Amino acid sequence: MIYFRTKPDAVFEAILQEALLSEMTEVKMLADGGAVDSWEGLYPHTSSACSPYTAIRMMAQLLAATRDASVYQLTNMHWLLLYECLQNFCAIHNELVEDDPQDLRTIGTFRIGQVDEEAIVTIYFWDTEFLLRSLSYDDDPFANDEFDEEPMSEVVEALSHGSKEADIPLLEIVDEVAWIVPDPAAFFRTGSIEYPDA
């Protein structure tokens, strides 16, 4: 489980896992196809700090954390990647249901219409300082994180030959959590068609 400001409910966990799976597939297709401009367009902040292949590995790391009973603290790099991942997923999801407000898509075991990414960030993210931080460094936006990124060509070479992998920041287990624990139906009540409920 990821240590958010608010303890995730079942609907947000389903959205989070679907977003990570979907975006891992999308980024892999872009990377394998050499669509660097598309990668940079979809992940403008993350792409300035890492290759798409490193981002995929980090998304897999985040996905594993969402399925683990332990609670994990994210680094700024993880928060930034997760922010852009959710932003992209919600935009695509909402476009698919936009034509018909009653049209619902299945996410996990839930049928959901519009997903409000800004409300999700407000409810679950501690803050968005990682966005300001990524804009405040010219050469290395994550110089203070324990993150040693190799040039993209070296990462691609290493991954394709299996000789070595680019370092990714590790997640730390949180022993004592102090998150907000809302009522289970606080953000998605019976009969809801959007998340979170207004």
Residue pairs with C-beta under 8 A, 6 or more apart in sequence:
1 8
1 65
1 66
1 68
1 69
1 70
1 71
1 72
2 8
2 16
2 62
2 65
2 66
2 71
2 72
2 74
2 82
3 71
3 72
3 73
3 74
3 174
3 177
3 179
4 124
4 125
4 126
4 179
5 123
5 124
5 125
5 126
5 179
5 180
6 123
6 124
6 179
6 180
6 181
6 182
7 177
7 179
7 180
7 181
7 182
8 16
8 124
9 182
9 184
9 186
9 187
9 188
10 108
10 110
10 184
11 107
11 108
11 110
11 112
11 187
11 188
11 195
12 120
12 124
12 187
12 195
13 66
13 108
14 107
14 108
14 109
14 110
15 86
15 89
15 107
15 108
15 112
15 115
15 120
15 195
16 66
16 86
17 63
17 66
17 67
17 108
18 89
18 107
18 108
19 85
19 86
19 88
19 89
19 90
20 59
20 60
20 62
20 63
20 66
20 85
21 63
22 89
22 92
23 59
23 85
23 88
23 89
24 56
24 59
24 60
24 63
26 42
26 88
27 39
27 42
27 43
27 52
27 55
27 56
27 59
28 52
28 56
29 35
30 36
30 38
30 39
30 42
30 52
31 39
31 51
31 52
31 53
31 56
39 47
39 52
40 47
42 84
42 88
43 52
43 55
43 81
43 84
43 88
44 84
45 80
45 84
45 131
45 134
45 135
45 141
46 55
46 77
46 80
46 81
46 84
47 55
48 134
48 141
49 77
49 80
49 134
49 140
49 141
49 142
49 147
49 149
50 58
50 77
50 147
50 149
50 166
51 149
51 152
51 155
51 156
51 166
53 155
53 156
53 159
53 166
54 149
54 155
54 166
54 168
55 81
57 165
57 166
57 168
58 77
58 78
58 81
58 168
58 169
59 81
59 85
61 78
61 168
61 171
62 74
62 78
62 81
62 82
65 72
65 171
70 173
71 173
71 174
71 177
72 171
72 172
72 173
72 174
73 171
73 172
73 173
73 174
74 82
74 171
75 145
75 146
75 147
75 169
75 171
76 129
76 130
76 133
76 142
76 145
77 130
77 142
77 145
77 147
77 169
78 169
78 171
79 125
79 130
80 130
80 131
80 134
83 121
83 125
83 128
83 130
83 131
86 117
86 120
86 121
87 117
90 115
90 116
90 117
90 120
91 117
93 105
93 107
93 112
93 115
94 114
94 115
96 103
96 105
97 103
97 104
97 105
97 113
97 114
98 114
101 113
101 114
101 193
102 113
102 193
103 113
104 111
104 112
104 113
104 193
105 111
105 112
105 113
106 112
110 188
111 193
112 193
112 194
112 195
113 193
113 194
114 193
114 194
114 195
115 194
115 195
116 194
116 195
116 196
119 196
120 195
120 196
121 128
123 187
123 196
133 141
133 142
134 141
134 142
135 141
137 143
142 149
145 169
146 169
146 170
147 167
147 168
147 169
148 166
148 167
149 155
149 166
149 167
150 158
150 166
154 166
155 166
157 163
158 164
158 165
158 166
159 165
159 166
186 196
187 195
187 196
187 197
188 195
188 196
188 197
189 197
